[in-house]
Amino acid sequence: MTKGEKEAQGSMGKLIKPTDPLFTKTPHQTDLSHKLSLCSKLCFAIGGAPKEVAASATAFFLQIYLLDVAQINAFQASMVLFIGKAWGAVTDPVVGFFITKSRWTKIGRLMPWMVGCTPFLVVSYFYLWFVPPFINGRFIWYLGFYCLYQTLITCFHVPYSALTMFLSTDQKERDSATAYRMTLEVLGTLVGAAIQGQIVARAHTLKHCTTHNMSAGNLGNSSGAEIVKSLVRSQDYLSHSKEVYMIAAGVIGGVFLICTLVMFLGVKERDDPYAPKTEGQIPFHKGFILVMRHGPYLSLTAAFLFITVAIQLVQSNFVLFCTYAADLRDDFQNIVLTILVSAVISIPLWQWFLQRFGKKTAAFCGITWIMPFTMMLVFIPQVVVAYVVAVSSGLSVAASLLLPWSMLPDVVDDFRLANPYSKGHEAIFYSFYVFFTKFASGISLGVSTLCLEFAGYNTGACKQPDAVVYTLKLLIGAAPVAFIVTGLMILLLYPISEDVRLRNKFCLEELRKQSISTRTMEDLSNV
């Protein structure tokens, strides 16, 4: 037993006086910290990968797809992105509410949600990347399918995130499962960027452009024959772009179906007996108030809200930055893959780091790493520098993905200890965390696209005005740095240190033993 564990156990004894068992417990009763097999951890992690595959494709390519392939104007694109994200954020607490009302079934309480929504999710995702034959109603088309996709992905993601708390009661096992999950999710992000990037890369090269910029403002400077040839070339390019985007959507949809099936077959959902049975469940609104008053949850959510916005800004504008501001349009897909490969490799590093130095320290070290390198890319937009920045940025991307989902179960444990009779609110924690971060990301996406509109973004053009180039540099460099600094300042207020985490661990173990003892006595009395 480590020194920290001894101290935590001593302080636990002061808080809770364990009751002596009146009988010898069976092995089933004492096996509170269920050990997860490697197969279970991998199947759980594989279940989360397809969501990140699709999220990676939409984050990197949906904005430029709407502008250059679907060819809706920048204002309409900003409305699709903002309203879609905002709608997805609103559905998070709604889905969380219905999950808390769901009954346990033979396959659990959360698994039916994930399995049931997957086929509809795949269909909505495919039509999000389909260009309808009409022009005037395209804004409504993409807005409708993006909102539908956000709704269905919420029905999958909220129960999947909450499933962490029902894999095992052991914090180390949950942390290990979370590390597997984050590794596979970053790998899913890599696969999504690879599938989408490699398939659609030719749709965003300069091969369809002539020496003149084929925007409306420059057509008048060309001869009639040149204009006709350029328009024919442009239509061929557009038709090809539509096809490759649909192919990529079909491939990603197939990945989603296969991974969900693997998770369903390999993961078993378990209840946590940390609290005694109660006659009635606490209403949703009362549970919501308790959660929103929990200080560690508020500080963690607010901190990673700003950090997530920063990462989202870089992610959504990176392809545009490489295409129009850095002259890296022929290399952007490989740069994106380099970032994600670096992130996949560094996940085990951060898992070791957080176990050795603590999660809060790991968050500060990991997130701050990206700031100087994004600024370096803005000021030195060269290929070699871009790859150096990509490798370094992958470290921060991995930390930003792993740390919040590793720290959130600790917050739930802290809440459980403070409110032992308020049970079944795990979905509230996860759904509202996703709600706040998704809503903030939606605002940032909408505002960033509006900034491009105000700067004079020219849809379909091969070259953009200097104001657009300057705006893209701000969206990649200064804006993310400001959000990261704000998030880290808020994270200073996060109160769950390693000592507090260990104390909570031992206290909850004692509550589980007392609860099982009480239930067994009740069962014997009934007999």
Backbone torsions as a table, in degrees:
resi	resn	phi	psi	omega
1	MET	NA	131.0	-178.3
2	THR	-74.4	166.1	179.9
3	LYS	-60.6	-43.4	179.7
4	GLY	-61.9	-37.6	-179.6
5	GLU	-68.3	-37.6	178.0
6	LYS	-64.1	-43.3	179.0
7	GLU	-64.1	-41.4	179.4
8	ALA	-64.9	-38.6	-179.8
9	GLN	-67.7	-35.1	177.6
10	GLY	-65.9	-44.9	178.8
11	SER	-68.9	-29.1	176.2
12	MET	-64.8	-39.1	-179.1
13	GLY	-64.3	-29.8	177.6
14	LYS	-72.4	-32.2	-177.0
15	LEU	-79.6	-40.6	-174.3
16	ILE	-132.3	124.1	177.9
17	LYS	-92.8	112.0	-176.2
18	PRO	-68.2	143.2	177.1
19	THR	-90.6	140.8	179.1
20	ASP	-72.9	134.0	179.5
21	PRO	-68.4	142.6	-179.3
22	LEU	-87.1	-4.9	-179.1
23	PHE	-154.1	165.9	178.8
24	THR	-78.0	128.9	-176.9
25	LYS	-82.0	147.4	176.8
26	THR	-77.6	161.7	178.8
27	PRO	-57.0	-34.1	-179.8
28	HIS	-64.6	-35.0	-177.1
29	GLN	-75.5	-31.7	-177.5
30	THR	-88.5	-11.2	-179.1
31	ASP	-83.4	73.7	-176.8
32	LEU	-82.7	-38.8	-177.0
33	SER	-92.4	80.2	-177.6
34	HIS	-62.5	124.5	179.5
35	LYS	-82.6	130.2	-179.8
36	LEU	-88.0	137.0	176.1
37	SER	-76.1	161.1	177.3
38	LEU	-60.2	-37.5	179.4
39	CYS	-63.1	-43.3	179.6
40	SER	-63.0	-42.2	179.7
41	LYS	-64.3	-41.9	-179.8
42	LEU	-67.1	-41.9	179.4
43	CYS	-65.1	-40.1	175.4
44	PHE	-61.5	-44.2	-179.8
45	ALA	-66.7	-40.0	179.6
46	ILE	-62.4	-33.5	179.1
47	GLY	-61.8	-30.1	-179.4
48	GLY	-88.1	-13.5	-176.2
49	ALA	-63.4	-44.6	-175.1
50	PRO	-63.9	-32.3	176.7
51	LYS	-60.1	-39.9	178.8
52	GLU	-74.9	-30.6	174.6
53	VAL	-59.2	-49.2	179.4
54	ALA	-68.5	-40.0	-179.5
55	ALA	-64.2	-37.7	178.4
56	SER	-64.0	-44.3	180.0
57	ALA	-62.9	-44.6	-179.5
58	THR	-70.4	-37.3	-177.6
59	ALA	-66.2	-43.0	-176.6
60	PHE	-83.1	-31.2	-166.5
61	PHE	-122.7	-14.2	-175.5
62	LEU	-65.7	-39.9	-178.6
63	GLN	-63.0	-49.2	-179.2
64	ILE	-71.3	-27.9	175.4
65	TYR	-64.9	-46.6	179.9
66	LEU	-63.0	-36.4	-176.6
67	LEU	-78.8	-45.7	-169.5
68	ASP	-103.4	-21.7	-179.3
69	VAL	-106.5	-54.7	174.9
70	ALA	-70.2	-25.5	175.0
71	GLN	57.9	47.7	165.4
72	ILE	-95.5	154.6	-174.2
73	ASN	-71.6	167.1	-172.9
74	ALA	-62.6	-35.1	179.0
75	PHE	-65.8	-44.8	178.1
76	GLN	-64.4	-39.2	177.7
77	ALA	-62.2	-41.2	179.0
78	SER	-64.5	-36.5	178.5
79	MET	-68.5	-39.5	177.1
80	VAL	-61.0	-47.2	-177.6
81	LEU	-67.0	-44.7	-176.9
82	PHE	-70.3	-50.6	-177.6
83	ILE	-64.2	-39.5	179.0
84	GLY	-62.4	-45.8	178.2
85	LYS	-65.7	-42.1	179.8
86	ALA	-63.9	-41.2	177.4
87	TRP	-62.9	-43.1	177.2
88	GLY	-61.7	-36.6	178.0
89	ALA	-66.2	-40.5	-179.8
90	VAL	-65.8	-35.6	-178.5
91	THR	-71.5	-20.3	-178.8
92	ASP	-59.1	-55.9	178.4
93	PRO	-65.8	-29.6	178.1
94	VAL	-64.4	-47.3	177.5
95	VAL	-63.9	-39.5	176.5
96	GLY	-59.1	-39.3	178.0
97	PHE	-61.8	-47.8	-177.5
98	PHE	-68.6	-30.6	177.7
99	ILE	-66.7	-40.6	178.2
100	THR	-63.5	-24.4	178.2
101	LYS	-89.1	-7.5	-177.1
102	SER	-73.0	148.5	177.9
103	ARG	-93.8	155.1	174.7
104	TRP	-70.8	134.7	177.0
105	THR	-116.1	-175.6	179.3
106	LYS	-63.7	-26.4	179.3
107	ILE	-104.9	10.6	177.8
108	GLY	109.5	-172.7	178.7
109	ARG	-100.9	-25.6	-175.6
110	LEU	-99.3	-34.0	-175.2
111	MET	-59.3	-40.0	179.3
112	PRO	-59.4	-32.9	177.9
113	TRP	-63.1	-46.6	-175.4
114	MET	-68.9	-43.7	-178.5
115	VAL	-68.8	-40.1	-175.6
116	GLY	-68.9	-33.8	-174.7
117	CYS	-88.0	-15.1	-171.8
118	THR	-59.5	-48.0	-179.4
119	PRO	-59.8	-41.0	179.6
120	PHE	-69.5	-32.6	177.9
121	LEU	-64.0	-42.1	-179.6
122	VAL	-64.0	-41.9	-180.0
123	VAL	-64.6	-45.5	-179.3
124	SER	-65.0	-35.8	178.8
125	TYR	-65.5	-40.9	-179.7
126	PHE	-62.5	-45.9	-177.4
127	TYR	-72.3	-15.1	173.3
128	LEU	-66.8	-27.0	-178.7
129	TRP	-106.1	20.0	178.2
130	PHE	-106.6	130.7	179.3
131	VAL	-92.4	112.8	-179.1
132	PRO	-68.7	156.6	-176.7
133	PRO	-69.8	-21.5	178.6
134	PHE	-87.2	161.1	-175.5
135	ILE	-109.2	-45.5	-172.3
136	ASN	-64.2	-31.7	-175.9
137	GLY	-99.0	15.2	-176.5
138	ARG	-66.4	-34.8	178.7
139	PHE	-59.6	-45.2	179.1
140	ILE	-65.7	-39.4	179.4
141	TRP	-57.9	-54.0	-176.3
142	TYR	-71.0	-34.7	176.6
143	LEU	-64.1	-44.5	-179.2
144	GLY	-63.9	-47.4	-177.6
145	PHE	-74.1	-28.8	176.7
146	TYR	-70.1	-39.4	176.5
147	CYS	-66.2	-41.0	177.5
148	LEU	-63.3	-43.7	178.2
149	TYR	-61.1	-43.3	179.5
150	GLN	-63.3	-38.3	178.5
151	THR	-63.7	-46.9	-176.6
152	LEU	-72.2	-35.1	178.0
153	ILE	-68.6	-29.0	174.6
154	THR	-67.4	-42.2	178.2
155	CYS	-61.6	-22.9	176.7
156	PHE	-90.6	-45.7	-168.5
157	HIS	-75.2	-40.2	-178.2
158	VAL	-62.0	-51.5	177.0
159	PRO	-65.5	-33.0	178.5
160	TYR	-65.1	-42.5	178.9
161	SER	-64.1	-43.5	180.0
162	ALA	-69.1	-20.0	-178.9
163	LEU	-61.1	-23.7	179.0
164	THR	-54.9	-39.1	-177.2
165	MET	-73.1	-11.0	-176.6
166	PHE	-114.9	15.5	174.3
167	LEU	-87.2	-43.6	-178.9
168	SER	-160.4	156.9	175.3
169	THR	-89.0	-7.1	-178.6
170	ASP	-84.5	125.5	-179.5
171	GLN	-61.2	-40.0	-179.6
172	LYS	-64.6	-38.7	178.4
173	GLU	-66.5	-40.5	177.5
174	ARG	-66.1	-41.3	177.3
175	ASP	-62.9	-40.7	178.1
176	SER	-64.3	-44.0	177.6
177	ALA	-63.2	-37.5	177.7
178	THR	-65.3	-38.7	178.0
179	ALA	-64.2	-42.7	175.3
180	TYR	-61.2	-43.1	-179.3
181	ARG	-61.2	-47.6	-178.2
182	MET	-65.6	-37.5	177.0
183	THR	-61.2	-46.6	180.0
184	LEU	-70.2	-33.1	178.8
185	GLU	-70.1	-40.1	175.0
186	VAL	-65.8	-39.0	174.7
187	LEU	-62.1	-37.1	175.3
188	GLY	-64.4	-40.0	174.6
189	THR	-60.5	-41.0	177.1
190	LEU	-62.8	-45.5	-179.9
191	VAL	-64.1	-41.6	178.6
192	GLY	-61.7	-45.3	178.4
193	ALA	-66.1	-36.7	-179.8
194	ALA	-67.7	-49.3	179.7
195	ILE	-60.4	-54.0	-177.1
196	GLN	-66.7	-46.1	-175.5
197	GLY	-65.2	-46.4	-176.6
198	GLN	-71.7	-33.6	-179.2
199	ILE	-74.2	-41.7	-173.3
200	VAL	-100.9	6.0	-175.4
201	ALA	-57.5	-39.4	-177.6
202	ARG	-67.1	-16.9	179.5
203	ALA	-74.8	-11.0	-176.1
204	HIS	-126.6	27.3	173.5
205	THR	-96.1	179.5	-177.8
206	LEU	-92.7	10.7	-175.5
207	LYS	-65.9	-23.8	-179.8
208	HIS	-89.9	-2.7	-177.3
209	CYS	-98.2	146.8	173.2
210	THR	-97.3	-171.9	178.6
211	THR	-66.4	-19.2	176.2
212	HIS	-99.0	149.0	174.6
213	ASN	-77.0	118.4	-172.3
214	MET	-85.7	48.6	172.0
215	SER	-93.0	167.9	-175.5
216	ALA	-60.1	-31.0	-175.9
217	GLY	-73.5	-19.0	-175.7
218	ASN	-107.8	-5.6	-178.7
219	LEU	-64.1	-31.0	-177.5
220	GLY	-69.3	-15.2	-179.1
221	ASN	-88.9	-2.1	-177.4
222	SER	-108.2	160.6	177.1
223	SER	-75.6	167.7	-178.5
224	GLY	-62.1	-42.5	-179.4
225	ALA	-64.3	-41.4	178.8
226	GLU	-63.2	-38.6	180.0
227	ILE	-64.8	-44.4	-179.5
228	VAL	-63.1	-45.9	179.5
229	LYS	-61.9	-41.3	-178.7
230	SER	-66.7	-39.9	179.8
231	LEU	-66.7	-39.8	177.6
232	VAL	-63.1	-44.9	178.3
233	ARG	-61.3	-39.2	-179.5
234	SER	-66.9	-39.0	179.3
235	GLN	-68.2	-38.1	176.4
236	ASP	-63.4	-42.4	178.6
237	TYR	-62.6	-42.0	-178.1
238	LEU	-66.6	-41.7	178.4
239	SER	-63.1	-41.5	177.7
240	HIS	-64.6	-40.4	-179.7
241	SER	-62.4	-42.6	178.7
242	LYS	-60.5	-42.3	-177.8
243	GLU	-65.2	-46.5	-175.6
244	VAL	-68.6	-32.1	177.2
245	TYR	-68.0	-37.0	177.2
246	MET	-69.2	-36.5	176.7
247	ILE	-62.1	-45.5	178.9
248	ALA	-61.8	-40.2	179.3
249	ALA	-64.2	-39.6	178.5
250	GLY	-64.8	-40.9	178.7
251	VAL	-63.9	-45.6	-179.2
252	ILE	-65.7	-37.1	175.5
253	GLY	-60.5	-40.4	177.2
254	GLY	-64.6	-39.4	177.0
255	VAL	-60.8	-40.6	-179.3
256	PHE	-60.2	-45.8	-178.3
257	LEU	-64.3	-44.4	-177.0
258	ILE	-65.7	-45.1	-176.9
259	CYS	-67.1	-37.5	178.1
260	THR	-64.4	-38.6	178.0
261	LEU	-64.1	-41.9	178.5
262	VAL	-61.3	-44.4	179.1
263	MET	-62.4	-43.4	-178.8
264	PHE	-60.9	-38.6	-177.3
265	LEU	-79.5	-24.4	-170.8
266	GLY	-111.1	-3.6	-175.6
267	VAL	-119.2	134.3	176.1
268	LYS	-115.2	128.9	-178.8
269	GLU	-87.6	130.8	-177.3
270	ARG	-125.8	141.1	175.6
271	ASP	-79.6	158.5	-179.5
272	ASP	-110.0	115.9	-176.9
273	PRO	-86.4	49.0	-177.4
274	TYR	-82.1	-13.4	-177.1
275	ALA	-128.7	150.5	176.7
276	PRO	-68.8	159.3	178.1
277	LYS	-66.4	141.2	177.4
278	THR	-122.6	155.5	-177.0
279	GLU	-68.7	-42.1	-177.2
280	GLY	-130.5	149.4	-179.8
281	GLN	-83.6	143.2	177.5
282	ILE	-65.7	133.0	-178.8
283	PRO	-58.0	156.3	-176.0
284	PHE	-60.2	-43.6	-175.1
285	HIS	-67.1	-33.2	177.1
286	LYS	-71.4	-39.7	175.3
287	GLY	-63.7	-38.4	178.0
288	PHE	-61.9	-43.4	179.6
289	ILE	-63.3	-41.7	178.2
290	LEU	-61.9	-42.3	-179.5
291	VAL	-65.5	-44.0	-177.4
292	MET	-70.9	-15.8	176.4
293	ARG	-92.6	-1.9	-177.4
294	HIS	-83.5	111.6	-173.1
295	GLY	-56.9	-47.5	-179.9
296	PRO	-58.9	-35.5	179.2
297	TYR	-66.7	-42.8	-178.5
298	LEU	-64.6	-44.7	-178.3
299	SER	-68.0	-40.8	179.1
300	LEU	-65.3	-44.9	-178.5
301	THR	-64.9	-45.0	-179.3
302	ALA	-63.5	-41.2	-178.7
303	ALA	-62.9	-50.9	-177.1
304	PHE	-78.0	-12.9	170.6
305	LEU	-61.8	-50.2	-179.6
306	PHE	-67.9	-38.5	-179.5
307	ILE	-66.8	-39.7	178.7
308	THR	-65.0	-39.4	177.0
309	VAL	-60.2	-41.6	179.6
310	ALA	-61.9	-48.2	179.9
311	ILE	-63.7	-38.0	-179.6
312	GLN	-65.3	-39.5	178.1
313	LEU	-61.1	-45.5	179.0
314	VAL	-64.1	-44.1	-175.3
315	GLN	-65.1	-45.8	-173.8
316	SER	-76.1	-24.7	-177.4
317	ASN	-104.8	1.1	-173.6
318	PHE	-66.8	-43.9	-179.3
319	VAL	-64.7	-42.6	177.0
320	LEU	-62.3	-40.3	179.6
321	PHE	-62.7	-46.6	179.5
322	CYS	-65.2	-33.7	-176.1
323	THR	-76.1	-43.4	-169.9
324	TYR	-113.8	-20.1	-174.8
325	ALA	-111.6	-20.0	-174.5
326	ALA	-123.0	-1.3	-178.8
327	ASP	54.7	43.5	179.4
328	LEU	-119.1	27.1	-173.8
329	ARG	-63.4	-25.8	179.5
330	ASP	-84.6	-7.0	-176.0
331	ASP	-120.7	-5.8	-169.4
332	PHE	-60.9	-38.8	-177.8
333	GLN	-65.2	-35.9	178.0
334	ASN	-73.7	-32.6	176.3
335	ILE	-66.2	-43.1	177.5
336	VAL	-60.3	-43.5	178.8
337	LEU	-63.6	-36.7	178.2
338	THR	-63.3	-42.6	176.9
339	ILE	-58.0	-45.7	-174.1
340	LEU	-75.1	-34.8	175.0
341	VAL	-63.4	-42.5	176.3
342	SER	-60.3	-39.2	179.7
343	ALA	-66.6	-42.4	179.8
344	VAL	-62.3	-44.8	-177.8
345	ILE	-66.5	-33.0	-173.7
346	SER	-86.7	-9.0	177.5
347	ILE	-57.7	-49.1	176.6
348	PRO	-60.5	-33.3	177.2
349	LEU	-61.2	-46.5	-179.9
350	TRP	-70.2	-31.1	175.8
351	GLN	-63.8	-42.8	176.0
352	TRP	-65.9	-40.8	-176.5
353	PHE	-64.0	-44.1	-178.1
354	LEU	-69.2	-30.6	175.9
355	GLN	-72.4	-30.6	-177.4
356	ARG	-85.3	-40.6	-173.0
357	PHE	-117.4	-5.8	180.0
358	GLY	101.4	153.9	-174.3
359	LYS	-72.2	-38.4	-178.8
360	LYS	-65.5	-42.8	176.8
361	THR	-63.1	-41.5	178.7
362	ALA	-61.9	-38.0	179.2
363	ALA	-62.9	-45.7	-179.8
364	PHE	-64.4	-45.7	-178.2
365	CYS	-66.1	-40.3	-175.7
366	GLY	-73.7	-42.6	-174.5
367	ILE	-73.8	-38.1	-177.9
368	THR	-66.8	-19.7	-174.8
369	TRP	-62.3	-29.6	-173.2
370	ILE	-78.5	-23.4	-169.7
371	MET	-61.9	-51.8	-178.4
372	PRO	-65.8	-28.4	-175.3
373	PHE	-78.1	-33.8	174.9
374	THR	-66.4	-38.7	177.0
375	MET	-66.7	-34.7	177.9
376	MET	-62.5	-40.9	179.8
377	LEU	-65.7	-35.8	179.4
378	VAL	-64.6	-42.3	-175.5
379	PHE	-87.5	-23.6	179.1
380	ILE	-129.0	75.3	-175.9
381	PRO	-79.9	68.9	179.4
382	GLN	-117.3	158.9	-173.9
383	VAL	-62.2	-47.7	-177.8
384	VAL	-62.4	-44.6	178.7
385	VAL	-62.7	-39.0	-179.1
386	ALA	-60.7	-40.6	180.0
387	TYR	-71.7	-35.8	175.0
388	VAL	-62.9	-44.9	178.1
389	VAL	-62.8	-37.7	-179.3
390	ALA	-62.9	-45.4	179.6
391	VAL	-62.8	-43.4	-178.9
392	SER	-69.4	-40.1	-178.9
393	SER	-66.3	-29.4	178.6
394	GLY	-59.4	-31.9	177.4
395	LEU	-62.5	-43.9	-179.7
396	SER	-72.2	-36.3	177.5
397	VAL	-61.2	-42.6	178.6
398	ALA	-62.7	-43.7	179.8
399	ALA	-64.5	-40.9	-178.8
400	SER	-67.6	-24.9	177.7
401	LEU	-85.7	-40.6	-174.4
402	LEU	-77.4	-45.9	-167.6
403	LEU	-64.4	-48.1	-177.9
404	PRO	-62.5	-38.3	-178.8
405	TRP	-77.0	-18.3	173.6
406	SER	-83.9	-29.5	-178.6
407	MET	-85.6	-27.6	-177.0
408	LEU	-62.9	-40.5	174.3
409	PRO	-60.5	-32.0	176.2
410	ASP	-65.7	-37.1	176.8
411	VAL	-65.2	-41.6	178.5
412	VAL	-63.6	-41.9	176.9
413	ASP	-61.5	-41.2	178.8
414	ASP	-63.4	-38.7	177.3
415	PHE	-67.0	-42.3	179.6
416	ARG	-60.0	-39.7	-179.8
417	LEU	-68.7	-37.1	179.4
418	ALA	-75.8	-25.9	-177.7
419	ASN	-133.1	69.9	-173.5
420	PRO	-65.2	-22.2	-179.0
421	TYR	-97.0	0.0	177.6
422	SER	-102.0	93.3	-171.0
423	LYS	-113.2	153.4	174.2
424	GLY	90.9	20.6	-177.3
425	HIS	-106.2	16.7	-179.1
426	GLU	-60.0	-38.3	-179.1
427	ALA	-64.6	-29.9	178.2
428	ILE	-65.3	-44.8	178.6
429	PHE	-57.2	-50.2	-173.8
430	TYR	-74.6	-40.6	-177.2
431	SER	-67.8	-40.4	-179.4
432	PHE	-77.2	-27.4	172.1
433	TYR	-62.6	-47.3	178.1
434	VAL	-64.3	-38.1	179.4
435	PHE	-58.2	-51.9	-176.1
436	PHE	-65.0	-45.3	-178.5
437	THR	-68.8	-38.3	-179.6
438	LYS	-69.8	-39.7	179.0
439	PHE	-63.9	-44.0	178.2
440	ALA	-64.7	-38.5	177.8
441	SER	-64.8	-38.5	178.1
442	GLY	-62.6	-42.9	177.6
443	ILE	-62.4	-44.1	-178.5
444	SER	-64.7	-39.7	178.3
445	LEU	-64.8	-46.1	179.9
446	GLY	-62.8	-44.0	-179.0
447	VAL	-66.5	-41.5	-179.4
448	SER	-64.2	-39.2	178.0
449	THR	-69.7	-36.1	174.7
450	LEU	-63.8	-37.1	176.8
451	CYS	-60.3	-39.3	176.7
452	LEU	-66.2	-36.8	177.2
453	GLU	-63.0	-46.9	-179.8
454	PHE	-67.0	-28.6	179.2
455	ALA	-77.4	-10.7	176.6
456	GLY	100.2	33.1	179.6
457	TYR	-59.9	131.2	-176.0
458	ASN	-107.8	106.4	-176.8
459	THR	-61.5	128.2	176.6
460	GLY	84.6	-4.1	-178.7
461	ALA	-78.5	152.7	178.8
462	CYS	-87.2	-14.8	177.9
463	LYS	-140.7	139.8	-177.6
464	GLN	-108.1	157.3	178.9
465	PRO	-61.1	162.1	-179.7
466	ASP	-61.0	-32.9	180.0
467	ALA	-64.1	-36.9	177.6
468	VAL	-67.5	-42.0	178.5
469	VAL	-60.3	-45.1	179.6
470	TYR	-63.5	-40.8	178.7
471	THR	-62.9	-42.4	178.5
472	LEU	-62.8	-36.5	177.6
473	LYS	-65.2	-39.1	177.1
474	LEU	-65.9	-40.6	-177.4
475	LEU	-70.4	-24.5	178.9
476	ILE	-90.9	-31.8	-172.2
477	GLY	-106.3	-77.2	-170.2
478	ALA	-65.9	-44.2	-176.2
479	ALA	-62.4	-49.1	177.8
480	PRO	-60.8	-37.7	179.4
481	VAL	-61.9	-43.4	179.7
482	ALA	-62.3	-41.9	179.4
483	PHE	-67.5	-39.6	-180.0
484	ILE	-64.6	-43.9	179.1
485	VAL	-60.9	-42.2	178.2
486	THR	-62.4	-44.3	-179.9
487	GLY	-63.1	-41.1	-179.7
488	LEU	-68.5	-33.4	176.4
489	MET	-64.7	-39.5	177.5
490	ILE	-68.4	-35.9	-178.4
491	LEU	-63.8	-21.2	175.8
492	LEU	-59.8	-26.4	-178.0
493	LEU	-82.4	-8.2	-178.5
494	TYR	-65.4	120.5	-168.3
495	PRO	-92.2	-8.5	-173.4
496	ILE	-86.5	96.3	175.3
497	SER	-85.0	179.9	178.9
498	GLU	-65.2	-36.6	177.4
499	ASP	-63.8	-42.9	178.8
500	VAL	-65.4	-39.7	-179.7
501	ARG	-63.0	-44.1	179.6
502	LEU	-67.0	-38.4	177.3
503	ARG	-61.6	-44.6	178.5
504	ASN	-61.7	-38.3	-179.7
505	LYS	-59.4	-49.0	-177.7
506	PHE	-69.7	-37.3	178.8
507	CYS	-64.2	-41.5	179.0
508	LEU	-67.7	-36.3	176.1
509	GLU	-61.4	-38.7	178.7
510	GLU	-68.2	-39.7	177.3
511	LEU	-62.0	-39.8	179.9
512	ARG	-64.3	-42.2	179.4
513	LYS	-63.6	-43.6	178.7
514	GLN	-64.1	-39.5	-179.0
515	SER	-65.5	-44.3	179.5
516	ILE	-65.1	-39.6	178.0
517	SER	-61.7	-43.8	-179.8
518	THR	-64.3	-43.1	-178.9
519	ARG	-65.3	-40.2	-179.6
520	THR	-64.2	-40.9	177.8
521	MET	-63.0	-39.3	178.0
522	GLU	-64.5	-41.2	179.3
523	ASP	-64.2	-40.9	178.7
524	LEU	-65.9	-37.1	178.6
525	SER	-65.3	-40.4	179.3
526	ASN	-65.1	-37.0	178.4
527	VAL	-68.0	NA	NA
